[in-house]
Amino acid sequence: MKEIKYLLGQRIKELRNKKKYSQQQLAELINIDQRNLSNIECGNTFPAKSLFSIAEALNISLPELFDFDYIPKNVDEMKSYISKNIDNLEDNDIKTMYRIIKSML
């Protein structure tokens, strides 16, 4: 259950960011406290009572909240994804990625 809570939290965060909602904005839309939404996104709590409200606020179906297929299964998939998509990035984004990778080495 811990992994599902974490994956669901990350999925909600990803979808919230796509909609360009802050945590506060989404929390207000679904009538919960911003701290509660933060705990959901961190995988600390499962949003059983809020699932339908979250899906509705993000304008997606409930099953889409549990679509974890987009998550790469292994490092080779991640490397392949990065390689295939690097040319689609803007120059500023490539510079940012470069700085991030360089800082990690």
Secondary structure, DSSP 8 states (H G I E B T S, - for coil): -HHHHHHHHHHHHHHHHHTT--HHHHHHHTT--HHHHHHHHTTSS--TTTHHHHHHHTT--HHHHT--TTS-SSHHHHHHHHHHHGGGS-HHHHHHHHHHHHHH-
